[in-house]
Amino acid sequence: MVYRSRLAKYAALGGHWQVAKEQFKILGDNWDQRTFSKSEYAQMTKAADEGRSE
């Protein structure tokens, strides 16, 4: 899940919220913890759900 986690992160950072939201949905609770801390993952998932940046 390393590459999917990175894709989700970079999609979110780039403002591609629909892509990020899809990837976060696929990842669920199985994200790469080297890519995201638990709090960062929660913040980015919430932002993607809302379609905005934090």
C-alpha positions in Angstrom: 0.0 0.0 0.0 3.0 2.3 -0.1 2.4 3.6 -3.6 -1.4 4.0 -3.1 -0.7 5.9 0.1 1.7 8.2 -1.8 -0.7 8.7 -4.6 -3.4 9.7 -2.1 -1.1 12.1 -0.3 0.2 13.8 -3.5 -3.3 14.0 -4.9 -4.5 15.7 -1.7 -1.5 18.1 -1.6 -2.1 18.9 -5.3 -5.8 19.7 -4.7 -7.0 16.7 -6.7 -9.7 15.9 -4.1 -11.7 13.4 -6.1 -8.6 11.2 -6.8 -7.5 11.6 -3.2 -11.0 10.6 -1.9 -11.0 7.5 -4.1 -7.6 6.4 -2.9 -8.4 7.0 0.8 -11.5 4.9 0.4 -9.5 2.1 -1.1 -6.9 2.4 1.6 -9.3 2.4 4.5 -7.3 1.6 7.7 -4.4 0.1 5.6 -2.4 3.1 4.8 1.4 3.1 4.8 2.4 4.6 8.2 5.7 5.8 6.8 3.8 8.1 4.4 1.3 9.4 6.9 1.1 9.7 10.7 -2.2 8.7 12.1 -3.2 12.4 12.7 -2.1 13.5 9.2 -4.0 10.6 7.6 -7.1 11.6 9.5 -6.8 15.3 8.5 -6.2 14.6 4.8 -9.0 12.0 4.7 -11.4 14.6 6.2 -10.1 17.3 3.8 -10.6 15.0 0.8 -14.1 14.1 2.0 -14.9 17.8 2.2 -13.1 18.5 -1.1 -10.8 21.2 0.2 -7.3 21.7 1.6 -6.4 22.1 5.2 
